[in-house]
């Protein structure tokens, strides 16, 4: 809410507090002002009143986030740094490895990191950020780099390894820039032939980086980020600990960002839906890396509001220690619902 001088009032504004004159209430809070009401305030020599702002009228978490000044700062810097990131990578490609933008990329990361305090806030901001449909590859990698920084902080990586992990996410999908855009971001399911084209991007990316002075670990991540612990990944079907440690981390980060991003054929998945999907495919990922991250992501959902597939709305009240993605919920009437006891119910979105 904000205090507005009477002379600046316009019809349609909504009072945030009662307007009182000599002990009498002229207008109650939530009154929608029209010109007659504004004229009456003038006659009673009311100098200023409190009116509601957009955030006061927001009915959903998404709307409240959109009005949040910190989110707006993040969104603005995200847009500017996305453009800067694209420029840096195009300059890198044009210079054929003669220009290594590591320092500039880390400056870009730190500029965005200054707009949020915690990993919980970043997850919320990323969930509510509208993607740039024209720059999906760059947008995906930028968001992955942001998430990598938070993951590194959560597991207390040393600074050198943290920076390497962040830089890995800036570089790892560079091979996609050599693929046809209409195949890479096709709405709906890819054909077998189209998927075979997409599967070439790790090798293409490694070819671009090989022979440059980019950190060898980043090259390994670029080549191996789609490999999976059970050998089901690509392009080499590498298994287990033969996959570079950082590639195992980036495989988790890449998958999270892909599921958290809206597509033309589906909405962004909520963090708890993402955890459910990770649980269903957990044999593909390094459990020692995945489980601590799942725990931190689930803890970040405490207090958020979610909608179930029966259209009811609940607050995440407690995380189940055995199944993070099936929390205990509480509604406005303080009723408790344990999703472990209701397999027919599913979280479909945050509200």
Buried (B, 14 or more C-beta within 10 A) or exposed (E): BEEBEBEEBEEEBBBBBBBEEEEEEBBEBEBEBEEEBBEBBEEEEBEBBBBBBEBEEBEBBBBBBBBBEEBEBBBEBBBEBBEBBBEBBEEBBEEEBEEBBBEBBBEBBEBBBEBBEEBBBBBBBBBBBEBBEEBBBBBBBBBBBBBBBBBBBBBEBEEEBBBBBBBBBBBBBBBBBBBEEEBBBBEEEBEEEBEEBBBBBBBBBBBBBEEBEBBEBBBBBBBBBBBBBBBEBBBBEBBEEEBBBBBBBBBBBBBBBBBBBBBEEEEBBBBBBBBBBBBEEBEBBBEEBBBEBBBBBBEBBEEBBBBBEEEEEBBBBEBBEEBBBBBBBBBEEEEEBEBEEEEEBBBBBBB
